[in-house]
C-alpha cells in the first residue's frame, strides 16, 4: 500500500473523506430521531453520538491486527438500508429497542464472520436486490413527508417548503450533471448547506440555540437508556446486517483492486469481524449499525491515495466533531424541507442500488420474476396494511408485522425453492460486480 505521501497531504485528504461522508452520516440521525419523536436536545445528542461512533467504527476497520480490521482506507457509517427498520422499531419500542436489536445484529455479524464466504451463495442478487429495493421503497414516504415540512407540521406542503425541497433536489442533480470528482462526491453536503442558508433567509432557521450549546461533552454509553430486546426487531436488524455484509464484500474487493492488495480469506474475515464490532459500538452508544461507505471508495479511486492513514485521520476527525455539542445543535437546524429534498435523491439511490443488483439476474426464468414479484408484493403489502395478520398467533406475527422481514424471508425462501441446484444462470454474481460495479461514480448507494 502506498505510504509515501506527506503528513500534510494525508491530513487534508482524511478531512476530505470526512466531508464526503458527512452529509450521509448526519441525515440518518435526523431522519430516525425526527421520525420517532426525539426533541431538539435529544436529537443533537444523537447526532454527536453518531459522529463519534462513526469515527470509532472507522478506526476499528483501519486498525489491522491479529483479530480484526481489514487495514484498507475504508470509512464506516450507517447504511440507509437500516433507516426504515430503525424507524419501525423506534416507533414501537423507542431507542432502547433499536439499541437491543443493533447489539444482537452485531453479535450475528461476529458469529458469521468466520464462515460468511461459505454461505454467501444463499444470498444471490435476486434476493439481495429485492431486499434492498423493498427497504428503499419503504423509505420514500419518509422523504416526501419531509419535503412538505414534516408529517403533521403547520403549513405542510406550503409553497415555501416545496420551493426549498425541490431547490435542494435540483442542486444535487445539477452538481451531478456538470461537476466531476470531489465536488460531485460532496454534492449532497453542499446542497444541504445551501438549502439551510436559503432557509435562513426565508425565516426558517434560528441560530440562537447554537450559542447556548457547549464546546465539549463526553459521549456516554446507553445515553437513551439500557437496551431492550424484541424478536421482531432483532430479525429486521439482523437481515439488514447480512445484506450489508454482502455489499461490504463488494467494497472490500473493489478497494483491494484499487490499492493493489490481494485479500485472502483470513483478511476478509478480519474485515467482517471489524464490521461486527462497529455495529456493537453503535449499539453500545445508542447509535446505529455501521458499515462501509462506498462513495469514499470512489474518492480513493479518484485521488489515488491508497494508504489507510487517510481513514485514520477521517476517523479521528469524526470523533472530535462528535465531542463538540455545537456541531450537533447546528445540524438540527437544517429545515425538514431541506432534508426531504436531499433524502428523496439518497433514498431513491437505495432503490436504484437494488435495481442495479437485480440487473445481474436472468429474468428469462419465470421463477426469478416470481421471487421479486411476490417478495415486493408481500413486503409492501404488510407495510401498507400492518394489521393483515393481526388475528394470527403472536409467534407468527413476529415474522409478518414488519414488511422488511416478511419480504426478505419470502425472497430467501422462494430462492431456495426455485433456484437450489440450478447452475450458471442463478449462481451468485461476484460481489465486486454487485456492490462495486460503479463505485467510482456512486455517491449514495450505501450511505
Number of C-alpha atoms within 10 A of each C-alpha: 14 12 12 10 12 8 12 9 12 22 18 14 21 24 19 19 28 23 21 26 25 19 21 25 23 21 26 24 25 20 21 25 23 19 19 18 13 16 10 16 14 16 22 25 22 28 28 31 29 31 27 26 32 33 28 22 30 31 28 25 32 27 19 18 13 9 14 23 24 26 21 23 28 30 31 30 30 28 25 26 27 28 26 23 25 29 22 21 25 21 15 13 19 21 28 21 23 30 33 25 28 35 27 21 27 28 17 19 24 21 14 19 21 16 12 19 14 9 9 15 14 17 20 24 26 28 30 25 27 26 30 27 27 29 29 25 19 22 25 20 14 22 26 20 18 29 29 27 25 23 16 9 12 10 12 18 19 12 11 16 26 20 17 27 30 19 20 29 24 16 20 23 17 13 18 19 10 9 13 12 14 16 15 22 26 23 23 30 22 20 24 24 17 17 25 24 15 18 23 16 9 12 8 17 16 12 11 9 14 17 11 11 17 13 11 13 13 11 19 11 16 17 17 17 14 16 20 16 17 15 12 20 29 23 21 27 29 23 20 27 26 19 19 26 23 22 23 24 23 23 27 26 21 25 27 17 14 17 20 12 12 10 15 8 12 15 19 21 23 23 27 30 26 30 32 31 25 28 31 27 24 29 29 21 22 29 30 32 36 31 29 27 25 33 26 30 26 24 22 21 18 14 11 12 22 23 21 26 25 28 31 25 23 31 30 21 20 24 24 15 20 27 21 19 23 21 20 27 25 18 20 23 19 22 25 28 32 31 27 32 31 31 29 21 19 27 28 19 22 27 25 18 22 26 18 20 25 23 14 19 22 15 16 9 12 10 16 21 15 16 23 25 13 15 27 25 16 22 28 21 15 21 21 12 11 15 13 14 15 12 9 11 9 12 10 13 18 17 20 25 21 23 28 32 29 24 29 26 19 22 29 20 15 20 22 13 12 16 17 13 10 9 9 9 14 22 18 19 18 16 22 21 18 26 26 24 17 17 23 19 19 20 27 26 26 27 28
